[in-house]
Every structure is written in structure tokens, then in C-alpha cells.
């Protein structure tokens, strides 16, 4: 494309927007609302996934064995569990290690009291495995398999945490899909109407251009540029608002909820904003381009 052609199409696209300013503003506002909600849900989903990943690395399943089960058999069971595809990592704590950990925590400063158990480990039979999974969603399935193993006395796991994370992720994903889908449909309708009105305004001009030999490309391009500009402006506005809003939200959470952020800190803006920007801009420009391209196609027969 020659530079003169580019500037002509850009100029005509801007003129089209100004001629139909109310339709244009309505289209941009709808796209902005759609993309703002997309960015909002994007940030929520990204943080929920981050919490899930942290939970996968910190929330484990603890398996205890029968008191009379030999250590050789316990280690053999451990090798079997370690071979499961769902298992990412395992930690073995022997009865002696469990007693030493208990002593250092509960007899700190009064070590003499623990000497009475020198030849008698009160935690004998408390050997255990702590299992960390690749996907925390597999926890129920793994727990069921563990409970069927002969020699397993007890399985401790955090079912409520897993259920809460899974439910939150599903609800957020479903809600975001429905709302964004509705707004996308409205945005497509408004942009299509905006382009149609612009084409009606320029119908006589398009007829003259066709008579003097203008190609379909030269007639269509200004309208496609108009759609792209509507999508571009519609994406830039919510991205700017989301940039400020997310920064303030992270600052507020870090100041007011330090107990929570000490465990699950929100993702920093610079970590998610580049991805958010790329997807949001592609969404806005893509909608504007596709809708304007197919809408103006039926107006080419002038």
C-alpha cells in the first residue's frame, strides 16, 4: 500500500467516525465495556490460577500407616505412590524424625522434660508421606486410591480448599464467558450499524468512485479503517482504566489484608498487564476489522 493511499483511507475513516459521532461513540462505549469486563475477569482468573498453583505446591496429602507396619513395607508403598502420574513430589517423615520435630517445637526451652522419653518414642508408628500433586483437582481421586492401599491407617487432606478453588474458577469462567459474549454481540451489532450508516451517507460518492474505475479495495478500505479505529479506541480506554484500577486494588489488598497476602499475594501488574494488553487490543481491533469488512461487503454493489 502506498503512503498516499494509507493516509487517504485513514482520513476517510476518521471523517466517517465524525459524521456518525453518536453511533461511533455508542460502538466505542460498548467495546470498552466489553473489554473492561474482559480485563477484569482476566485479572481475577489469573490470580485464581496463581492461588491454585501456590496451593498445589503447598497443600499436600498426608498419609499415615498402621502402627505395626514395617518401615520396609512403608517405603515400598511410597515407591508405588511415587510412580503415579498425578504425583509431583513426595516427602517421607519417619517416626524418629516426627518425634525430633515435635520435641524441637513443643519442648523448646524445657528440653529436660523430653529426656524422659529417651528410650520410648511416643510417636512410634507415626511415619508418614506428604504428597504434592501436579493438579490439585486430582486430589479426591488420589485420596480414594490411597485409602484402598492395605496398611494405610489415615489420609489427611484439605477437601474444602480444593473444592473452593475449583468452584471459584468455574464460576468466574462461566460468568465471564456469558457477560463478555453478550457484550460482544451488542458491539458487533452497533459497529455493523455504524458502518452501514456511513456507507449510506457515502453511497453517491461510492457510485462516482466506481464509475471512474475505483476498485472494491479503495471503496471498502475507509470503512474497514473506521471499524479498526473504533475497536482500537474502544480497547485503549478500558486498558488505561484497568492499569490504574489494578494498581490501586493491589495496593489496597497489600495494606489491608496482610495476613492473606502473606500466603497468597496478588500478581504484580507488570506480570499480567502485557498479556492483558495484547489480548485486549487484538480483541478490539479484530472485532472492528471483521465486522466492518463483512458489513461493507454487501454495500459494494453501488
Buried (B, 14 or more C-beta within 10 A) or exposed (E): EEEEEEEBBBEBBBBBBEBBEEBBBBBBBBBBBBBBBBBBBBBBBBBBEBBBEBBBEEBBBBBBBBEEBEEEBBBEBBEEBEEBEBBEEBEBBBBEBBBBEBBEEEBEEEEEEBEEBEEEBBBEBBBBBBBBBEEBBBBEEBBEBBEEEEBBEEBEBBEEBBEEBBEBBEEBBEEBEEBBEEBBEBBBEBBBBBBBBBBEBBEEEBEEBBEEEEEEEBBBBBBBBBBBBBBBBBBBBBBEBBBEBBEEBBEEBBEEEEEEBEEBBBBEBEEBBEEBBEBBBEBBBEBBBBBBBEBBEEBEEB
